[in-house]
């Protein structure tokens, strides 16, 4: 999915950071779901509060946008780091019982950090 470096010093007036992702399953299966999270590659830790999945959706084959709560900006493990430019990656997986590996897929259409 690629990586990006975020330098929060470029956003000195930012008051909020959220993680958004559009995810879906390729089939209407209730036996598995798609999960996404933001990972801090620089410090080798998942960003706290960014793990989201579509397990609660009525029809997982329809794309849904998921938005995290406001993320903590700081200098601790799991924060959106403000003390150093940090490289982030989106991690994505399917979880549950997948019966047909030829047709059942987890799909991510878009993932982004929104700094405001």
PyMOL commands that set and color helices and strands:
alter all, ss='L'
color gray80, all
select helices_A, chain A and resi 8-10
alter helices_A, ss='H'
color red, helices_A
select strands_A, chain A and resi 3-6+17-25+32-40+45-46+52-53+64-67+73-74+80-81+86-96+106-115
alter strands_A, ss='S'
color yellow, strands_A
deselect
rebuild
show_as cartoon
